[in-house]
């Protein structure tokens, strides 16, 4: 009975260890279904089988068409998402800029009112109610402090949005650069393969025609 229980625990432990190892291995290897563009590119590069040209000794890697198309689709989706985020950030920045300008205008008007009020008598009326000059000034300064706090808040948000926009532009530029570099290398590899194929065809054609010339 104890042996059966121990065997069951051992089999369960081995199964869990195997599952955990498989998941950890998959996480390390990566895939084209998740992760950053860089990690997907590294996965594509690692998965591409190597082969060496027997004539020149040059080493190559062969990328599967399906994987290449999947990677291209992922890059395109990333670019679209980057453009969408950039457009959203531009909209937010424009809205906040308009709000900041409105707050600046209100603050300027309040300062003008404060200047004119300080030149009046000690006893003044505010909204039809009598009020001392000191009390009126305190009220105005409270309003100015609230507007200034609001202005500082919107300026902070504006700077944060601008930083995000710059980062999105940077990420977009890096993605486009990676894609252009990858496409350039792919074109170069394709052209090289075509040239080698043409050379091989020329060699075969020459070998087939050589016996006929001897006859």
MARPA-470659 format. One line per field, with one value per residue (C-alpha): residue in one letter; x negated, z negated, y. Coordinates in nm, 2 decimals. Layout:
N
residuo [a_...]
px [X_...]
pz [Z_...]
py [Y_...]
//
This chain:
215
residuo [x_x_x_x_x_x_x_x_x_x_x_x_x_x_x_x_x_x_x_x_x_x_x_x_x_x_x_x_x_x_x_x_x_x_x_x_x_x_x_x_x_x_x_x_x_x_x_x_x_x_x_x_x_x_x_x_x_x_x_x_x_x_x_x_x_x_x_x_x_x_x_x_x_x_x_x_x_x_x_x_x_x_x_x_x_x_x_x_x_x_x_x_x_x_x_x_x_x_x_x_x_x_x_x_x_x_x_x_x_x_x_x_x_x_x_x_x_x_x_x_x_x_x_x_x_x_x_x_x_x_x_x_x_x_x_x_x_x_x_x_x_x_x_x_x_x_x_x_x_x_x_x_x_x_x_x_x_x_x_x_x_x_x_x_x_x_x_x_x_x_x_x_x_x_x_x_x_x_x_x_x_x_x_x_x_x_x_x_x_x_x_x_x_x_x_x_x_x_x_x_x_x_x_x_x_x_x_x_x_x_x_x_x_x_x]
px [0.00_-0.28_-0.46_-0.15_-0.11_-0.48_-0.46_-0.15_-0.32_-0.63_-0.43_-0.23_-0.56_-0.72_-0.41_-0.41_-0.78_-0.75_-0.46_-0.65_-0.96_-0.77_-0.61_-0.94_-1.11_-0.83_-0.86_-1.24_-1.22_-0.94_-0.70_-0.54_-0.21_-0.33_-0.62_-0.79_-0.89_-1.26_-1.18_-0.97_-1.26_-1.50_-1.26_-1.24_-1.62_-1.67_-1.41_-1.55_-1.76_-2.12_-2.28_-2.61_-2.68_-2.91_-3.07_-3.15_-3.12_-2.89_-2.65_-2.27_-1.95_-1.62_-1.31_-0.97_-0.73_-0.45_-0.67_-0.79_-0.43_-0.33_-0.62_-0.53_-0.17_-0.28_-0.51_-0.22_0.02_-0.24_-0.28_0.10_0.12_-0.16_0.01_0.34_0.17_-0.01_0.31_0.48_0.20_0.21_0.58_0.52_0.23_0.44_0.73_0.51_0.33_0.67_0.77_0.43_0.48_0.83_0.70_0.42_0.68_0.90_0.60_0.50_0.86_0.86_0.53_0.67_0.97_0.75_0.55_0.85_1.01_0.70_0.73_1.09_1.22_1.19_1.56_1.68_1.97_1.93_2.24_2.45_2.32_2.10_1.75_1.43_1.14_0.93_1.21_1.26_0.88_0.87_1.16_0.99_0.65_0.83_0.98_0.64_0.47_0.74_0.69_0.31_0.33_0.56_0.31_0.02_0.21_0.29_-0.06_-0.18_0.06_-0.05_-0.42_-0.33_-0.13_-0.41_-0.66_-0.43_-0.40_-0.77_-0.81_-0.55_-0.72_-1.05_-0.90_-0.73_-1.06_-1.25_-0.98_-0.99_-1.37_-1.37_-1.12_-1.31_-1.64_-1.48_-1.31_-1.64_-1.83_-1.55_-1.57_-1.95_-1.92_-1.66_-1.87_-2.17_-1.98_-1.85_-2.20_-2.33_-2.04_-2.11_-2.48_-2.38_-2.14_-2.42_-2.66_-2.40_-2.33_-2.71_-2.76_-2.47_-2.60_-2.97_-2.93_-2.75_-3.04_-3.28_-3.08]
pz [0.00_-0.09_0.23_0.44_0.27_0.32_0.69_0.74_0.58_0.79_1.12_1.02_0.94_1.27_1.47_1.30_1.35_1.72_1.77_1.59_1.79_2.12_2.03_1.92_2.24_2.46_2.27_2.33_2.69_2.77_3.06_3.34_3.15_2.86_2.74_2.88_3.25_3.14_2.96_3.26_3.49_3.26_3.26_3.64_3.67_3.42_3.59_3.94_4.04_4.14_4.45_4.62_4.99_5.09_5.36_5.18_4.82_4.74_4.46_4.50_4.30_4.46_4.33_4.38_4.60_4.34_4.06_4.27_4.36_3.99_3.88_4.15_4.03_3.67_3.77_3.97_3.67_3.44_3.68_3.70_3.32_3.29_3.54_3.35_3.02_3.17_3.31_2.98_2.80_3.05_2.98_2.61_2.64_2.86_2.61_2.31_2.49_2.56_2.19_2.08_2.31_2.16_1.81_1.90_2.03_1.72_1.50_1.69_1.66_1.29_1.24_1.43_1.20_0.89_1.01_1.06_0.73_0.52_0.64_0.51_0.16_-0.14_-0.13_0.19_0.31_0.45_0.62_0.45_0.11_-0.09_-0.17_-0.31_-0.08_-0.27_-0.25_0.12_0.18_-0.01_0.20_0.52_0.42_0.33_0.68_0.83_0.63_0.75_1.11_1.08_0.93_1.22_1.47_1.31_1.32_1.69_1.77_1.59_1.79_2.11_2.05_1.96_2.28_2.48_2.33_2.42_2.78_2.82_2.69_2.93_3.22_3.11_3.09_3.43_3.58_3.43_3.55_3.90_3.90_3.79_4.06_4.33_4.23_4.22_4.56_4.71_4.58_4.71_5.06_5.06_4.96_5.23_5.50_5.39_5.41_5.75_5.87_5.73_5.89_6.23_6.20_6.13_6.42_6.65_6.52_6.60_6.94_7.01_6.89_7.11_7.42_7.37_7.49_7.80_7.89_7.86_8.10]
py [0.00_0.24_0.14_0.22_0.56_0.64_0.54_0.76_1.06_1.00_0.98_1.30_1.48_1.37_1.48_1.83_1.87_1.77_2.02_2.30_2.23_2.23_2.56_2.71_2.59_2.74_3.07_3.08_2.98_3.23_3.23_3.44_3.46_3.68_3.90_4.20_4.24_4.18_3.86_3.74_3.82_3.63_3.33_3.34_3.35_3.07_2.85_2.90_2.59_2.64_2.51_2.57_2.62_2.33_2.53_2.86_2.74_3.03_2.97_3.05_3.03_2.93_3.10_2.94_3.14_3.10_3.22_3.51_3.61_3.58_3.80_4.06_4.06_4.11_4.40_4.56_4.52_4.68_4.97_5.02_5.01_5.26_5.49_5.46_5.54_5.83_5.97_5.93_6.11_6.39_6.44_6.44_6.69_6.92_6.91_6.97_7.25_7.42_7.38_7.53_7.83_7.88_7.86_8.11_8.35_8.32_8.37_8.69_8.82_8.75_8.93_9.23_9.23_9.20_9.50_9.72_9.61_9.69_10.05_10.09_10.17_9.95_9.88_9.73_9.51_9.17_9.02_9.28_9.20_9.44_9.30_9.44_9.48_9.23_8.97_9.04_9.00_8.68_8.54_8.65_8.50_8.17_8.17_8.25_7.97_7.72_7.83_7.82_7.47_7.37_7.52_7.34_7.01_7.05_7.15_6.84_6.62_6.80_6.72_6.36_6.32_6.48_6.23_5.94_6.08_6.10_5.74_5.62_5.79_5.64_5.29_5.34_5.44_5.14_4.90_5.05_5.04_4.68_4.58_4.77_4.61_4.27_4.32_4.44_4.14_3.91_4.07_4.03_3.66_3.60_3.77_3.57_3.25_3.34_3.41_3.08_2.90_3.06_2.97_2.61_2.60_2.74_2.47_2.19_2.34_2.35_1.99_1.87_2.04_1.93_1.56_1.68_1.91_1.61_1.40]
//
